[in-house]
């Protein structure tokens, strides 16, 4: 059906180029790892029929109501447990440990109200049984009931920790007639407004079962997080997380689109996608086994290389040289590192039940990848059937847009590598 003039279809190419140029100004480089990620751990355990929720929280989340109010009203943050410090280059807050010791009961009350636990739609009674203030996040994670109990028994820091770096461990005893039942946990305070580049994740550990089951929940728990001890729900949760990540990761999406446009619905596409899948599966698993370096410039370098791989895929598709299986296996290795950075942020590399989470997350990535391929190839097929003259300019325009945007990412991310060296 070629009843429209060919010049009309050149609009596709112009639109794609305009979108790419707009992306240079409006789209940030899609990095997988945020140094501003703040993690709160919630571990529920049962001891002789008594439920306890152990919490490890960044201090600002314990004061989120006060911080949020100060942000909205644009006034200084005020609390009897915080003091303002002039650093010479600006001001910052510290947690005043003298004030905490002086009015311990009030501080305990604030901790007790941070989270609300419910079961079957009814809020449960909780009682604070202990807390410890740390100057910074300890290396030892909360992954078992024993590690959580040990953390609470440590002494408070003797210094006044920086408010934004302080960590508070505390335990809430829960009164429940069904200790093995499904629990929901939500925030007891209004949320604060995270700054640019700051993400908040919640690691959920159900230690009522052996081995413990881990899951995650984003944000400040305005929507209740469910802790049910189910490995099936954990598996489905990480399938969703893997699918969501690849669909939200613009660099991954553009790579798959470029690959589909370069090869089309052919047997070769199956080979290249399989090579990419094997590659990212290897590095995703290897990273969680500790096989990657911890150099400060490593993550920025990987992000820059991922952007370069998208640029390569777009240019190769434009000149109709799709690349070899070996090349796309190497590209998969790079993208697997990117996936691992994200999973490391949302789950943590010392989380219990890690194998299940890794398998589910990887499976979710494949689901998302297949969705992108299906949508791209369907659009190509429909365009080919309804308006054949539009196919070539639309294809070249899309690949040009991908190439321009990925080239911008390469330049931007290389700046991050230089600053990290």
N, C-alpha and C positions, 0 to 999 in steps of 0.2 A: 504494500500500500504506500505508493510514493507520490501522493497527490499534493504534497506540500513542497515548495521550492527549497532547494538545497541550502540557499543562503539563510533560510529561517533557522536551520539547525545549527548554524554557526553560533547562534545565541548560546547554545549549551557550553561551547568552549569559552566564550567571553564571560559567562556567569561563573564558570568554574575558576577562571583566572582571577576574577574580582574577589571571589570568596577566599582564594589563597592569599591575595594581598591584604584582605581584611584580617585574615588570620595572623599575619605578621604583626599586626598592631594589637589585636585583641586576644589572641590565644596564648596562654603561657605554655612553655614546654611541659609536656606531660611526664613528669618525673614519677617514679614508682615509690620512692623512699622519701618520707618527710621527717627531717630532723626535729620538727616540732610536734611529732606524735606523742601524745600523753596517754599513758595506759593506766587503767584502774583494774585491779584484780579482785574478783569476788569468788570465794571458795566456800561452799557449804559442806558441812561434815556432821555426822551423827555419832554421838557417844552415849550408849546406854539409853537410847530413846530421846536424848536431848539434842536439839538442832542448834548449830552455831554457824553464823555467817562471818567468815573472816574477810576483811577488806584491806587492801593496800591501795591507797588513793593519793594522788598529787594533792598537796595542801589547798590549791585554789578551788578544787571541787568541793572541799569541805566548807568553803566560804563562798560558794557560787552565788548565793542570794545577795550577799553584800557586794561582791565584785560586779555582778550584773546590774545592781541598782546604781553603783557608782559609774558604770559605763553608760547607762541610759541617761542619768542625770548630769553626767560629765562633771562629777565632783570627786574629791579625794576619797580613797577607800578608808573607812574608819572601822576599827574594831579594837576592843581592849586587849586582844591577843596579837595585834600587829603593831609594829613601829616603823616609822619612815626613816630611811637612811640616805644621807647625801654622799654619793660616791665621788664627787668631783666632776664626773661626766654626766651627772643626772641623779635622779633619786630612784630608790627601790624599797620594797618592803621586806622586813624580816619577821619571822615568827618569834614572838617574845616569850621565851621559855620561863622567864621569871613570872610573867603574868599568868601563864598556864599553870604553874605550880601554885600561885597565890589563889587562883579561882578555879581550881581543878574541876569542881562540880559543874560550873557553867560550861567549861570546855567539853566535858563529857556529855553534857546535854546537847551541845551542838553536834558532836559526833553521832549521838544516838538518833538524831533527827535527819541525818543526811540521806538515809535510805528507808524506804517503806517496803516491807515484805508482806505479800498477800498469798492466799491460798483459797481456791474455789470462790474467788470474788470477794473474800473477806480479808481485811487487813489484820495481820497478826501482831501480837504484843512482842516487843523486843526490849532487851536490856543490855546495856553496855557492860562488858565484863573485863575490859582491859584495853590499853592502847600504848603505842610506842611512837615517838616522833623521831624521824631520821633526817639527817642533813641532806641526803640524796638517796636515790633508788639503790638498794643493796643488790649485789650480784646474785644472791640466792633468791630464786623465784618461789612463789607460793604454788606448789604443784601437788602437795599432799597435806592431809590434816596434821601430820607431825611437823612439817616445816612451818605451817601456819601457826600452830601453838607455840613453837619455838620463837617465832618472830615477835609474838606478843609479849613474851617473857623478858625480852631484852630491855635494858635501861634506855631512857630518853637521851637524846644528844645533849651534851652539856653546853653547846654553843647555840646562839640564835641563828637558825638556818635561814638562807635566802628563801623568801616565800614561794617564788616560782620553781625552786628546786627541791623543796622539802617534801618528804613522803611521810604519810601517817598510816601506820598499821593499827587496826582495831578489830575487836570481836563483838558481835551482837548475838546474844542468846535468844533463840526464837521459841515462843510458846506455841506448839502445834499439836493437834490430836492425830495428825497423820504425818509422822516424820519422813516417810518415804514418798509422800505425795509431790505433785508438781508445785513448784514455787514460782512466783513472779516478783521481781524486784524492780522498783522504780525510784526515781529521785525524790527526795523529800523537800528539796529546795528548787527555786526557779533556776534556769540555766544561766551561765555567763556567756559572753560573746567571745569565742576563740579568736585570737589574732590571725593575721595573714599567715598561711602556711602551717597553722596548728590544727591537728586533728586529734580527736579524743576517741579512744577505743576501750572497750571493756572486755577483759578476759574472764570468762565464766568457767568455773571448775566445779563439777559435782563429785565430791569425794565420798558420797554416800554409797557409791558402787566401787567395786575393785576389779580392774584398775579404774582410776578416776576418768571421767568423761569431760572433755573441754570443748568450749564453744566461744563465740564472740558476739558482741553487740556494739554497734557504733553509737557515738554521741554521748549525751549526759543522762540517758535513761529517762527522758521525758516519756517515751513509750516503754512499758515494762519489758524487761528481759525475762525469758522463760528458762528455768533450770529444772530439767525433768529426768536427767540420768539416762536418756535414750540415745543409744549409739546410732539408730536409724535417723533420728532427727538431727544428730550431729553430722552424719554423712550428708544428708540433704542440705544442711546449712552451708557446708563448705563447697558442695556442688554449686549452690547459688552464688557463693562468694567468688568462686572461680569464673563462673559465667559473667557475673556482674563486672569483675575486674577487666576482662578482655573487652567487654562492650564499652566500658568507660575509659579504657586506655586508648586514646586516639592513635598513638603510634602503632599499637598492635592492630587496630582496626584497619588503618591505612595500608599496613604491610599485606594483610590478607586480601584487601581489595586490589592492590597492585598485582599481587600474585594471580588472582582470578582473572583480571583484565589482561594479563600478559599471556596466560596459558589457555584460558577458556575451559569449557566443560570437556576435558580430554583425560585420557589415561595418565598423561604426564602430570596433570594437576594432582592426581591421587598420590603419585610418587613423591612430588615435592612437598605436599602437605604432610605426608607420612614422615619424611625426613625432618621437617620442621618440628613435628610432634615428638619424635624420638629425641631430638636435640634438646628441646626445652624440658622434657621430662627428666633427662639425665641431670641437668644443672639444677633444676628445682629440688630434686632429691639430694644431690651431692652437697648443695649449700646447707641444707638442714643437718647434714652429717658433719659439718665443719670443714668442708673441703675448699672453701674460698678464703682469700686473704682478708685481713682487717685494715689494710692501708686506707687512710682517709680519702685518697684520691681514687680508690677503686670503684666505688659506686658511681661518682660523677663520670668516670671514664666509661663504665658500662652503659650509662644512660646516653652518652654521646655516641657510642658505637651502635646502640639500638637505633638512634635517629639516622645514622649513616646507613644502616641496613635497610631502612625504609626508603631512603634516597636511592640506594642501589636497586631495589626491587622496582621502583617507579621508572628509573631510567632504562633498566633491562627490559621492562615491558614495552616502553616506548619504541625501542629499537628491535623489539621482537626477539630478544635473546633472554630467555627466562632464567638462565642460570642452571647449574648442575645440582644434582642431589647432594653432593658434598658441600656446596656453597650454602644450600638451605639448611643442611644439618648444622653448620657453623652458626648461621643466623638463629636457628632454634636454641643453640647453646646460650647465645647472648640474651635472647628474650626470656629464657628460663631463669637466668639470673635476675632479670627484672621482676618476673613473677614471684621469685623467692623473697625479694626485698619487701614486696607488699604483704605476702603471707607472714613474713617475720614481724612486720608491724602489727598486723591484726591478731596474730596468734602467739608469737614468741617461740623461739627455737627450743625452749626447755619445757614446753607444754606437754601434759600427759596425753596419751592416745594420739600421738603425733602421726603415726603411720596412717591411720584412718583419715585424718585431716589432709595429709599430703595426697593420698589417692583421690579423695573426693574433690579437692581443689583442682587437681590436674584434670580430672574428668570434667569438671565444670568449665575449664578452659577449652576443652575439646568441644563441648556443647556450644559455647559462644562462638568458637571458630567456625563450626559448621553452619551456625545461623548466619554469620557474615557472608560466608561463601554462597549459601542458598539465596540470600537476598540479592547479592551482587549478580549472580548468574541468572536469576529470574528477571532482574531489570534489563540485563543484556538481551535475554531472549525476547522479552516483551518489546523492547525498542527495535530489535531486528525484525520482528513480525509486523509491527505497526508503522514503523517509519525508518526503513533501512538507511536512507541518507544521513540520518542523525547519529547512527551508531559510531562511525569513525571519529567525527569531531567531538562527540560526547566522551568517547574513550580517551582520545588524546588530551582533551581539556582536563578531564579528571586526573589523568596521570601527571600532567604538567602541574596541576594544583598540588598534588601530593609531593612532587619533587621540590617545588618551591618551599612549601611549608616544612618539609623534613630538612632541607638545606638550612633554613633558618634555625631549626632546632639544633642541628649540628653545631652551628656557630655559637648559639647561646649556651649549650651545654659544655662546649670546650672551655668557655669562660669559667664555668664551675670547676672544671678539672684544674685549670691554672691556679685558681684561688685556693684549691684544696692542697696543692703541692707544697 
